[in-house]
Amino acid sequence: MLEHLVEVGALLATKKYEIPGGMDRLVEAFVSRLHGHLRLAARVESLRLTAGGIEVAWRDQFGWHADEFAYAISAVPAPALLRVRATPDLISVALREALAGVRYESAAKTVVHCRRRVWEFDDGIAGGGSFTDTPIQQCWYPSDNARQMTEAEENAMQDGIAVSMINLRDDNVAEVSIPAGWTAKDRDIAAGPGAFVGAYMWGANAERFAALNNGERDALVTQSLEQLHPHIGNVIEDMEHVSWDQEEVPGGGAFAFFRPGEFSRYQQTLLRPCPDNNPRLFFAGEHLAVLHAWIQSGIQTAWNAVAGVAAA
């Protein structure tokens, strides 16, 4: 219940941020401030406590490497950290139990590329999301071509002048009012190509999605989207699917979603740097925060880890 209450509070919060140009700009900005050598595609294999700090061993395309550092911060999800060999004097039995015991939620997502932005041009949706009881659960629309309506436009919407025609499952037609407030800024852009998150699933829906092949996934997403945006199948160019249950890097599941008792049983243990008497290994990641699944929690726990290193 606590997980759901916290998550609903975050979902319903109206003040959210996006990074124009893509989320990878956050990573690029972070990397631009780093000093020293950045090792890419390097998989950490083991951690060992030493007299002067912590030894990290990793493998990359050139082979095995090891180096000693004063401190280390692990920002990987719990299932990924479990695959790293660590000496018992570094990672305690209690921490191993917490890493193995916390629940991770299944999630899957589909990005759909269309020749025409039918959600903007035909249905008057500029930004925001759609929520449905079909298998795709949610879809989210880009806001790069959105502008706020004028007072006259909003009044016209309230008078019921603008409506959207939505095909229901029984092939009847119903009139559904378009949400007021935002509209397409440029009709020429709306008539051109675009991409949107055509499906965002978690839980049982994501688990069932993971069992499908790509062709079956394409068909399922298209069929569900056509119940929201009739004939969108005619303008779909391609799709890209991702199922976090099948991704090697997290190691199973997309984000932490604690079961009853896991907050009180595991959270303080996950937050605590290792070893207790001489901290050398610190931790960051959304699974350490009360609000799981959000990038903001990853950033906040990173601040906490950096403050811990500075204090040590």
Number of C-alpha atoms within 10 A of each C-alpha: 9 13 16 12 11 13 18 11 11 15 11 9 9 8 7 8 7 8 9 9 9 8 10 10 12 11 9 10 10 10 11 8 8 9 7 6 6 9 8 8 10 16 15 19 17 17 21 17 21 14 7 11 17 20 19 19 19 17 15 13 9 7 8 13 13 14 9 16 14 13 16 20 16 14 18 17 24 27 20 16 20 16 12 15 14 18 12 12 13 21 19 16 11 13 21 16 15 19 21 13 16 21 18 24 20 25 23 24 21 21 19 21 19 20 16 22 28 21 22 24 19 15 20 21 24 26 20 12 15 14 13 14 8 16 20 25 17 19 22 18 19 18 19 13 16 18 15 14 16 12 10 9 17 18 13 13 18 14 9 12 11 18 15 16 16 18 17 13 10 6 9 8 11 12 11 13 16 19 17 17 15 21 24 22 17 13 13 12 16 21 16 13 16 19 19 20 19 25 25 21 21 22 13 13 17 24 19 14 25 20 12 12 9 14 8 12 18 17 12 17 22 22 19 19 22 17 17 21 19 19 15 19 15 12 14 18 14 12 19 14 20 16 21 23 19 16 12 11 12 18 19 20 25 20 21 23 22 22 14 11 8 14 18 9 15 19 19 12 19 23 19 17 21 20 16 13 7 11 18 23 24 23 23 24 26 24 29 25 20 17 22 22 19 15 11 15 19 20 14 15 20 21 13 16 24 16 12 18 18 8 7 10
